[in-house]
């Protein structure tokens, strides 16, 4: 079901401030940099090593978020980021919106950049680092030097860090190469409802529309039966070994379908990191009009091949029964979690399953450009509520959309004991006697 979520300003106390959609009170940096691009000092590999060892300067990765995650882009010998570096992508500076300036200011605080005595900003294309340096200069940071990360990547003895499953979410350049190659990759635009005017006007070439009603049904908006899921796959030409790429104007429904296809057993299913906006910012061609589905006759596996990836209410209760080793993680707004609002227009019961822990709403998990956020910062938020990556974690929201996106990010980060509680709050509230709920601010562990 397509649901419009209104995100509000939340501040998570971690000794840091984390601004969520809706703005903050910090002043916006001046628009004009204090020094022109190109006037920054050049850092050496020894300078970067010294900064990481002493903490005398913050080392910043200014590249595309996908490079930070693990993709080898711009001719760099190894993917991933320098161990100990924080991310602040130049792509974030290109995003438009009333609250973008506030989000960027908050990122400076969370990443320890705002109060840094010095920073070293690196890229591999000679463009990302100067752009971020100009922004930092306008924000009042004076001691800035630039570094070419290719030098670091060329030395195998120097550590670089990638997320274990970074390939689950992909850069636009990888999608372009995939659809122009010789493989049988299938691209799908995912959103609620029939083909939208926006899809018909412009979509990734060859992209077939998937309506989320093909995989879920009201009133709980739980996934449809396994037999219906198999029919959905066949109708869309998806088999267990079909390479699948999903995207949308909003990535959330794409992640919803990715989680379901993974549960079914599709072996290679990925989401375009940052959604259709990432494709457009890359300047790649689009096409218009409808693209017909191309059905197949056999899925090639028994559905579900990964039944533990999505759990139902009994699985959620099993998680709640072991609070030391497990967490039922609420991926809804703080107001929904504490029971100030149900969060949806078609339900009027607010609260949370008794014992559920708050994992933060979607702004905790997304960068300003809609890409996956640095997961170390997510873990900091979780730690405040007793959620650890070693636990059995089952994510829920209202109907499974927000929680599915979080599930995939946790998968990207290499967490293994993870699942989606598909029914979420919609299912839980149906039986108050069997499913105890609570409201109010929970105690911190």
N, C-alpha and C positions, 0 to 999 in steps of 0.2 A: 504494500500500500504506500502511495506517495504521501509523505507527511512533511509539513513545513515546520522546522524547528527554529524557534527564536532563541538565539544564544545571548546570554547575559554576561555582564562583567562579574568575574569571580576572581578573588585574590587568594592564592594558596600560600599559607605561611610556611615557608621552608627555610626561613632566613633569607628568602628570595621573594620576589614578587613576580607572579605569573599572570599576565593579562590575558583574559579570555575575551572572545568577541564582545565588543561593546565599548571599548575604549578604556583609557586610564587618565589620571590627572597630570601626568608628566608633561612638561612643555615640549612642543615639537621642535626638533633641531632646526637651526637656520637653514634655508635652502641653498645658500651659496657657500661652498667650501672655503676654509681659511687659507688654503694653499692650492695651487693648480695641480691637476693630474700630471704625473710624470716627475714631480719634484721629490719623491720619497726615496729614502735610502734603500739600498739593496742588501738584504740579509744573506748570510751564507749558511750552509748546512750546520757549521759549528755554532753559529748564532742561534739557530733553531734548537739544537741540542742543549745549549746552555740555558735557553729560556725555559725549556721543559724541565730541566733538572733543578733550576733555582727558583722557578716561578717568577722570575723578574719581568717577564713579558707574557702576555696571552697570545698563543698561537691560534690563528683563525683560518679556517678553510672557507674560501670565498667562492668555491666552485658550485656547479650544479649539485643539488642534494643527492642525486643518484651516484655521483662520483664519491661523495662522502660515504654513502651506504656500502659501496663495493664495486661499482662498475668502473672499468678502465676506460676513461674518456679522454679526448683531446690528445691521443697518442701517448698517454702515460703508461709506463711499463707494467705497473701494478694498480689494481683498483683499491678503493678504500682510502682511509685518511690517516694522517700521522697520529700515532698513539699519543693522546694527551691534548690534541687540538680540539677546539670547539668549532661549531659551524655557524656561518652567517653568509648565506648565499647571495651573490649579486642579483639573482633572479627575484629575490624578495623586494628589491628596490624598484622593480618594474611593475609591481602589482598596484592597481588602483583601488581606492575605497576610502570611505570616511574614517575608518579606524586603523588603516595600515600604519600611519605614523606612530600611533600608540603601540601597536604590536611590535614595531621595530624598536621603539624605545624600551619596551619591556624586555625584549630579547637581549638587549645590551646589558640589562640588569641581571637577568637570569644566568647569562653565560659568563658573568664576571668581567665583561668588557668595559662597562661604564666607568668603573673606578680603577681601571688598569693604568699603571704608570707608563707602560709601553705595550705595543702590539706588533706582531709580525703577521702579515696577511699573505696567504699563498694562493696561487692558482697554477694553471698549466698553459693558459692561452694568452697571457699578458693583458687580458681585458677585465676579468672578474675581480682580481685583487685591486687594481687602481680604482674601480668603481666603488668597491666597499671602502677603500681607504679614503676616498673623497667624502663618503657619507660619514665615516668616523671622524674625519677632520671637522666636518660641519657640526658634529655632536660635541666637539670640544676636546677630542683626544689628539694630543700633539706629537707624541713620539711614535711614529708609524714607519715601518719598513716593509718591503715586499720581498717575496721569495718564490722561486720556481720549484714547485713540488716534484717536477720531473727528475731533478737532481737527487732527491731523497728516494724516489721510486726506483731509480737505476741502481741503487745500492741495496742488494738483497739482505744485508746485515742490519739495515735500519727497519724498525718495526712499523708496519702499517696494519690498520684494523679494518675488517669488513664484517658486516652482519652475516651470520652463517647462511641465511636463506635470502640474501639480498635480491636474488634473481626473480623472486615472486612479484616484485614491483619493478617496472621497467621505464627507462627514459624514452622520450619521443623518438630519438634517433634510432634506438633499437627496434621500435615498432615500424618505422619507415623501412629499415633494412629487411625486416621480417616479411613485410607485405610485398616488397620488391624482389624477394628471393624466390627460390624454386620450391620452397616448402608448401605444405597445404594448410598453413596457419589460417585460422578464422578469427575475424575481428568483429566484436559486438559492441554497439552502443546500448547502454542499459539505463532505463529510466522507467518511471511509472506511467502507464497509460499507452495509448496508441502513438504512432510516430508523430513527434511534435513538429511544429513549424520550424523550430531551430534545427532539428535533425534533418528535415527535408531540405532546408536551405544550405546546410554545410555539415558534412561529417567526414571522418577519415575514410579514404577510398576503400570501397568494398565492405564497409561496416554494416552489418545487419542489426536491426533494432530488436532488443529483448524488452518486453514489458514485464515488470516485476510481478504482475499478476499471473504470469506463467509459472512462477515457483512458489507463490504463497497465496493464502486465501483467508478472508475474514471469517468471523469477527476478531479472532486473535491475531490474524496475519502470521500464523505459523506456516512453516513450509508445507507444501502439499504432500500427499503420500509418496512413498518410494516408487510405486508403479507410475504415478503421474509425473514424477520427476524424470523417470526414464523416458516417458513419452515426450516430455519437454525437450530432452536432449536429442532424441531422434528427430523431432520436428525442426530443430535448429542445426542439424547436421553434425552434432557433437558425439564423438565416441570416446572411449576411455583413453585412446592415444592421439586424439586430435589436439594439436597445439592451439590454445585459445587465448586471445587477448581481449580484455574487457576495459571499457572506459565509459565516462559520462561527463556531462557538464558539471554535475556533482558526482564525486567518486563513490559516495556512500552506497547507492544501489549496485554499483559494479562490484564492490567488496561483498555485498550481500550475496550476489550470484557466485562470486569466486568461492566463498565459504561453502555454498551448497554444492557446487561442482566438485570441490575437493572432497566433501563428505561422500558424494556419489562415487568418486574414484577416478575422475579425470586427472591424468598424471602431469599435465603441463598446462596450467591455467595461471595467467598473470594479469595484473592491472597496470594501466598506464599511470605512473606516479604523477599526481597533479592534475589528472583528468584532461579534458579536451583543451583547456586553457594552455596546458603545456605544449600540445601539438600546435596550437595557434601561435604561441610565443616563439616557437622554433621556425615559424614561417613556412611550414610545409603545406602542400596543396590539399585542398578538400574537394569533395564532390557533392552534388545535390541530388535530390530525388530519392525514391525508395529503392532498397536492395532486397530482393526476394530471398526467403529462407530456402535452403537446399537440404531436404530431409535425407536421412540415412535409415537403413533397416535394422542395424544391430548396434547396441551400445558397446558390447564386448566385455562386460563384467557384470557381476551381480551387484545391484544397488541395495544398500550402500557398501562400498568397499572400505570406507573409513568411518565406521559408525560412531566412533568415540569423538569425532570432530564436532559433532552437534549432539547435545543431550536434551532430554525432555525433563519434565518437572521432577521425576524421581531422581534423575541424575543431579539436578540442582539441590535437592534436599540432602543427597549424600554428601555433597560438597559442604553444605551448611553444618552437617553433623560432625565435621572434623575441623573446627576453627583453627587448630594449631597447624595443621598441615595443608589446609585448603582455604580458598577465598571465593565466594560468589561476588563478582566484581560488578558494581553498578556503573554503567557507562551512560548515565543521564546527568542532567544539570543538577547542581547543588539544591536548587529549589524543588526539583522532583524528588531527590533523595531524602530530603528532610520532611517532605509532605506538604510543602506550601502550595504546590500545584500538581495536578496529575500529568501535565505535559501534553495532553492530547484533547482535542475538542469532543471526541466521541466517548470518553470515559470521565467519570466524576469522582473516582476514588484515588486519593493521593497517599503516598507512603512508599515503603520498600519492604522486601522480604526480611523478616526478623533475622538479624545476623549478617546481612549483606554489607559489604564494605564499599566505600565510594572510591572509584578509580578515575574520576574526572570526566567531564563531558568532552566532546570532540576537539575543542580548541587545545586541550592538553596534548592531543596526538597529532596536530597538524601545524606545519609552518605557515607563514603568511601567504605563500603561494599554493597552499593546499596539498603540499607533499608531506610525506611521513616525517615526523619530528625526530630529532635526536633521542634515541630511546633511553639514554642515560638520564635525561631529564624527566622522562616518564617514570622511570624507576624511583626517582627522588620523590615524585608526587605519591606514588604507591606506598613508599616507605612510611609516610606520615600516617597511613591508615592501616598499617600492619599487613600490607600485601607485599609478598616477596616472589621473585621469579622461581624459587625452588618449590613453591607450593603447587598444588593442583588448583588451577585457575579456570573458572568458568565465567564468561562475560555475558551480561545481559543488559538490555535497555527496555524499551517499550515493546517493540515488535521485531527486533533483531538486526536493524540496519546499522545503528551506531556500534553495537557490540560486534557485529561481523567485521567491520573495518578495524576495530581494535584487535580482534582475534588474529587477523592477517598480519598486522604490524608486530604482534607478539611472536607470530610464526617467523616473520622476517628476522627478528632479533634472536631467533634460535631457542626460544622457550619451547619445551617439549610437552609439558603436562597442561595442555590448554584445550578449551572447548568453548562452544557457543551454547548458552542456554536459550534455545530458540523462542520458547513461549514468552519469556520475559514478564514484565509487569502486567501485560494484558491477560496472560494466563493465570498468574499468581492471584490476582484480585478476585477471580471468579468464585473461589471457595474460601471465605475468611476463616471458617472453622478448621479446615484441613491445612490451610496455608497461612500461618501467623505473619502479621505485618506489624510494622512500627513506624513512628514518625518522630520528628525532633532531631536535634543535632546529636550524632553519636559521640561517645567518649573516644578520645584518641588512645591508642594502645600504649 
